[in-house]
Amino acid sequence: MKVRIIKNSLTMLMLLGAIASIPVEAIASPHHHDHGGGEYGKFSKIEQPLGLKVGITLAGIGLIGLELWWFMFSEPPRKKSSD
């Protein structure tokens, strides 16, 4: 039973990682969002350092994993049986 839960959790994390690795440009091409005023309209692209991107991604995956662990492996409080 626990092996199945771990296997499902790993599969979910792999799926999230695959989705997160898709470049944003591949999803939202500028051909569909032409508002004039340059490639990004009134917004400008700010390039973030790679270390910051990796850190935020790992922190997010860690929080998701912690939440999954909490809900899957925490047991509800058991009622005491009275004699």
C-alpha positions as CSV (number, residue, x, y, z in Angstrom):
1,M,0.0,0.0,0.0
2,K,2.8,2.5,0.9
3,V,4.7,1.6,-2.2
4,R,1.7,2.5,-4.3
5,I,1.3,5.8,-2.6
6,I,5.0,6.6,-3.1
7,K,4.8,5.5,-6.7
8,N,1.8,7.8,-7.3
9,S,3.6,10.7,-5.6
10,L,6.7,10.3,-7.7
11,T,4.6,10.1,-10.8
12,M,2.8,13.3,-9.9
13,L,6.1,15.1,-9.2
14,M,7.5,13.9,-12.5
15,L,4.4,15.2,-14.3
16,L,4.7,18.6,-12.5
17,G,8.3,18.8,-13.5
18,A,7.5,18.0,-17.1
19,I,4.9,20.7,-17.2
20,A,7.2,23.2,-15.4
21,S,9.9,22.6,-18.0
22,I,7.8,23.8,-20.9
23,P,9.0,27.3,-22.0
24,V,6.5,30.1,-21.6
25,E,7.1,31.2,-25.1
26,A,5.9,27.8,-26.4
27,I,2.6,28.2,-24.5
28,A,1.8,31.9,-25.1
29,S,3.1,32.8,-28.5
30,P,3.2,36.6,-29.4
31,H,1.1,35.9,-32.5
32,H,-2.0,35.5,-30.4
33,H,-1.4,38.4,-28.1
34,D,-0.6,41.4,-30.3
35,H,-1.6,44.5,-28.3
36,G,0.8,46.8,-30.0
37,G,3.7,48.6,-28.3
38,G,6.3,46.0,-28.8
39,E,6.6,42.3,-28.1
40,Y,5.2,42.5,-24.6
41,G,2.8,45.4,-24.9
42,K,3.1,47.8,-21.9
43,F,5.0,45.2,-19.8
44,S,8.7,44.7,-20.0
45,K,10.4,41.4,-19.6
46,I,12.7,41.2,-16.6
47,E,15.3,38.4,-16.7
48,Q,15.7,36.7,-13.4
49,P,19.0,34.9,-12.3
50,L,19.0,31.2,-12.9
51,G,19.7,30.5,-9.2
52,L,16.6,32.4,-8.1
53,K,14.5,30.5,-10.6
54,V,15.8,27.1,-9.4
55,G,15.5,28.1,-5.8
56,I,11.9,29.2,-6.1
57,T,11.0,26.1,-8.2
58,L,12.6,23.7,-5.6
59,A,10.9,25.6,-2.7
60,G,7.5,25.2,-4.5
61,I,8.0,21.5,-5.2
62,G,9.1,21.1,-1.6
63,L,5.9,22.7,-0.3
64,I,3.8,20.7,-2.6
65,G,5.6,17.5,-1.4
66,L,5.1,18.5,2.2
67,E,1.4,19.1,1.7
68,L,1.1,15.7,0.0
69,W,3.0,14.0,2.7
70,W,0.8,15.7,5.4
71,F,-2.5,14.6,3.8
72,M,-1.4,11.1,2.8
73,F,0.5,10.0,5.9
74,S,-1.0,11.9,8.8
75,E,-3.5,9.9,10.7
76,P,-6.7,11.3,12.2
77,P,-6.8,11.3,16.0
78,R,-8.1,8.0,17.3
79,K,-11.0,7.9,19.7
80,K,-10.3,6.2,23.0
81,S,-12.4,3.2,23.6
82,S,-14.3,3.3,26.9
83,D,-14.9,0.2,28.8
